[in-house]
């Protein structure tokens, strides 16, 4: 047990000393840019500087983000299913195909309604 304590103490000591040194080295050795456009807020292809908060905003940025989150959550359901596939058997395969079919129908609906067209 004392060897584990010594190792943990050494790691913590190295981190406490090394991290500030590395941060200060990057300040002096890193590239510097004095371009004023570098610090402008910029999100999803739209400049946000000097805008009236009551101006109209293209909703496509939000719809694409929501669609991405929906299909990203799909992956969260598919990983545990893939790990437990042998234990789930055919019932698990059928349930996942039903789930994927519903998602594909939703994707086709979004495509046909023009949500995914940018122009």
Helices and strands as residue ranges (DSSP letters): H 2-29, G 36-39, E 42-43, E 46-47, H 60-83, H 85-113
